[in-house]
């Protein structure tokens, strides 16, 4: 794997943080450039297709205000990346606010420059799993 590939993965993670806090629609648009069309994401032990993941996140954004917080660290080696960060969540029904500690492990694919690096599959783990009620 080239250093350029690893740098492109780092840049994708950093862009992800910038796009996340702009709401669900911005996140959804960004997904089109981040994930391979046949990508999968593993959340709370469920392996989801990209569409299932988008649908799940849509349900969560309806139930919660979700904001990425502190970005703690990132490790990138070859086609793999891992990030650790905090998420601040407010339940829209109750107003309850929680802090969630999250880790993601992500496998990327290198594409031609126009497309760039994109996610093949990812795994997300949090200390306080959410549901859409």
C-alpha positions as CSV (number, residue, x, y, z in Angstrom):
1,X,0.0,0.0,0.0
2,X,1.2,3.5,-0.8
3,X,1.7,6.4,1.5
4,X,-0.7,8.3,-0.7
5,X,-3.4,5.7,-0.1
6,X,-3.0,6.0,3.7
7,X,-3.0,9.8,3.5
8,X,-6.2,9.7,1.5
9,X,-7.8,7.4,4.2
10,X,-6.8,10.0,6.9
11,X,-8.3,12.7,4.8
12,X,-11.6,10.8,4.4
13,X,-11.8,10.4,8.2
14,X,-11.2,14.1,8.8
15,X,-13.7,15.1,6.1
16,X,-16.2,12.7,7.8
17,X,-16.0,14.6,11.0
18,X,-16.6,17.9,9.2
19,X,-19.7,16.5,7.3
20,X,-21.3,14.7,10.2
21,X,-22.3,17.7,12.2
22,X,-24.2,19.3,9.3
23,X,-27.3,17.1,9.7
24,X,-28.6,13.9,8.1
25,X,-29.1,15.3,4.6
26,X,-25.4,16.5,4.4
27,X,-24.3,13.1,5.8
28,X,-26.4,11.3,3.2
29,X,-24.9,13.3,0.3
30,X,-21.4,12.7,1.7
31,X,-22.2,8.9,1.9
32,X,-22.4,8.8,-1.9
33,X,-18.7,9.7,-2.1
34,X,-17.5,7.8,1.0
35,X,-18.9,4.3,0.5
36,X,-18.6,1.8,-2.4
37,X,-22.1,1.1,-3.7
38,X,-21.8,-2.5,-2.4
39,X,-20.3,-1.5,0.9
40,X,-21.4,-3.0,4.3
41,X,-21.4,-1.5,7.7
42,X,-21.5,-3.5,10.9
43,X,-23.4,-1.7,13.7
44,X,-24.4,-3.3,17.0
45,X,-23.6,-6.8,15.6
46,X,-25.7,-6.3,12.5
47,X,-24.1,-6.4,9.1
48,X,-26.0,-3.9,7.0
49,X,-26.0,-3.0,3.3
50,X,-25.3,0.6,2.5
51,X,-29.0,1.3,2.1
52,X,-29.9,-0.4,5.3
53,X,-27.2,1.7,7.1
54,X,-28.5,4.9,5.5
55,X,-32.1,3.9,6.6
56,X,-31.0,3.1,10.1
57,X,-29.1,6.4,10.4
58,X,-32.2,8.3,9.1
59,X,-34.3,6.7,11.9
60,X,-31.7,7.7,14.5
61,X,-31.5,11.3,13.3
62,X,-35.3,11.5,13.6
63,X,-35.1,10.3,17.2
64,X,-31.9,12.1,18.3
65,X,-29.8,15.1,17.8
66,X,-26.4,13.6,17.1
67,X,-23.2,15.6,17.2
68,X,-19.6,14.3,16.9
69,X,-17.5,15.6,19.7
70,X,-13.8,15.1,20.6
71,X,-11.7,13.2,18.0
72,X,-9.2,11.2,20.1
73,X,-7.0,9.3,17.7
74,X,-6.7,7.6,14.3
75,X,-4.5,4.7,13.2
76,X,-4.1,4.0,9.5
77,X,-2.1,1.1,8.1
78,X,-2.4,-0.2,4.6
79,X,-6.1,-0.4,3.6
80,X,-7.3,-0.3,7.2
81,X,-8.2,2.6,9.5
82,X,-9.4,2.9,13.1
83,X,-10.7,6.0,14.8
84,X,-11.9,6.7,18.4
85,X,-14.1,9.6,19.2
86,X,-17.0,10.9,21.4
87,X,-20.6,11.4,20.3
88,X,-23.1,13.7,22.1
89,X,-26.7,12.6,21.8
90,X,-29.9,14.3,22.8
91,X,-33.1,12.3,22.8
92,X,-35.6,14.5,21.1
93,X,-38.5,13.0,23.1
94,X,-37.1,13.3,26.6
95,X,-34.2,15.8,26.3
96,X,-31.8,13.4,27.9
97,X,-28.2,14.0,26.9
98,X,-25.6,11.2,26.8
99,X,-22.0,11.0,25.8
100,X,-21.1,7.9,23.8
101,X,-17.6,6.7,23.3
102,X,-17.2,5.1,19.9
103,X,-14.6,3.2,17.9
104,X,-14.7,2.4,14.2
105,X,-12.6,0.0,12.2
106,X,-12.8,0.5,8.5
107,X,-11.5,-1.2,5.3
108,X,-11.0,1.0,2.3
109,X,-10.5,0.6,-1.4
110,X,-8.3,2.7,-3.6
111,X,-10.0,4.0,-6.7
112,X,-8.9,6.4,-9.5
113,X,-8.4,10.0,-8.5
114,X,-11.9,11.1,-9.6
115,X,-13.5,8.7,-7.1
116,X,-10.8,8.5,-4.5
117,X,-10.6,6.1,-1.5
118,X,-14.0,4.6,-0.4
119,X,-15.2,2.3,2.3
120,X,-15.7,-1.4,1.5
121,X,-16.7,-2.4,5.0
122,X,-16.7,-0.9,8.5
123,X,-17.4,-1.9,12.1
124,X,-18.7,0.6,14.7
125,X,-18.7,-0.1,18.4
126,X,-20.1,2.2,21.1
127,X,-20.3,2.0,24.9
128,X,-24.0,3.1,24.8
129,X,-25.8,1.6,21.8
130,X,-28.8,3.6,20.5
131,X,-32.2,2.5,19.1
132,X,-34.7,4.6,17.2
133,X,-37.3,3.9,20.1
